[in-house]
Amino acid sequence: MAVVLDTLRNRPRHPEKAHRADKPMLPKPAWIRVRAPGPGAFDETDKIVREGGLHTVCQEASCPNIGECWAVRHATFLIMGDICTRACSFCDVKTGLPGPLDVDEPEKVADATAKLGLKHVVVTSVDRDDLADGGALHFAETIRAIRRRSPGTTIEVLTPDFLRKDGALEVVVEAKPDVFNHNLETVPSLYLTVRPGARYFHSIRLLQQVKELDPTMFTKSGIMVGLGEERNEVLQVMDDLRSAEVDFLTVGQYLQPSRKHHEVARYVTPDEFESFKTVAYAKGFLMVSSSPLTRSSHHAGEDFARLKAARDAKLSR
C-alpha cells in the first residue's frame, strides 16, 4: 500500500482514489525490466537532494528509471512542493492542498544543480491551481538562479498547463529556458478519465503560444500509451503537435502505480514503439524518443544535444 498511503503523514496519499474499487494489474512483460540501483553515485545524488530539502519527480512519480539516472547523477527537480492540486488517475504524486512556496527553493535547486555537475537540468512541478500565476514566477526565478550559478548548464522546464492563469506562460518564456516541455499525457478521448482537470486543446494552444512568443525556443511534449487509446488517435496527437510546431515528441508505456490508479489496458510492444518513432519522424518532429521506458526527462541531456544537431542540420539544408 506504499503508493496509496503517505506514511510520513499517516493519511491517504491519494484521498480522491482511496475509496475506488481495486483495478486489475497486468503482469509486466519481459521488455519492462529495470535494474535495481547500486551504491555510489546513486547514494551521492540522494544525499544532495535530501540535504537540499528538495523533491524530485523521480521519487514522487515512482519513475522506473530512477536507478539508471541517479547512478549517473541525473535528477529531475520537482519544485513548489510535493502535493498536487490535480487528481489525474494515472499519477502517483500526492494530491491535496499544498503549503506555501519555499522562497529559497530556486537557490536550492541551483545549488544542487551545481553540486551534481549537471550539464542539462530538467525542472518540473506539481500543478498549483491555488496560486494566482500557477507558479510561473517561481519557475522563472528557478531558471534565473540556475543561470547565475551554472551559466553553462542548459535548462529544460516541464510545466503545468497554467489553465486560466493569464500571463503566466509569458513569464516562463521570458526567463529563456532552452526547452519548454508540456506533456499532453494521453489522447483527447481519454482526458475525462485520465486527466480530468486539464483541457486537451488548451495544452496544444499553450505549446503553440511558446513558439509565437519565441520561435527559437525548443518545444517538447509527450504521451503515455497503453491506457486504452487507439493507434489512429496517437497519430492524430502527432498531427496536432506538429500543427503547434512542437519539435520533440516522447512516447512511453503507462505503468500503473497501484490498484487504485487507472488500469493498464495493454502493454505496447517494442515494435509498435519503433513504428510510432518512424511515423513521428515522417511527420516532421526533429527528435523522437519512443520506447516502453521512455519518460520526459530520461536521457534529456543527450536528447537535447541531438535535438540541437537536428535543427542545425535542417537549417543548413
DAGIGI-V303529 format. One record per run of one state. SS is the DSSP state (~ for helix, > for strand, _ for the rest). FROM is the first residue (numbers start at 1). TO is the last residue. Records with the same first field share a line. If there is no record, write none. Layout:
# DAGIGI-V303529
SS = FROM-TO + FROM-TO
This chain:
# DAGIGI-V303529
_ = 1-4 + 7-10 + 13-40 + 52-54 + 61-65 + 71-76 + 80-82 + 85-93 + 96-104 + 117-119 + 126-135 + 150-153 + 159-167 + 175-178 + 182-184 + 186-187 + 195-199 + 214-217 + 226-230 + 244-247 + 254-269 + 283-286 + 291-299 + 317-317
> = 5-6 + 11-12 + 55-56 + 77-79 + 83-84 + 94-95 + 120-125 + 154-158 + 179-181 + 185-185 + 218-225 + 248-253 + 287-290
~ = 41-51 + 57-60 + 66-70 + 105-116 + 136-149 + 168-174 + 188-194 + 200-213 + 231-243 + 270-282 + 300-316
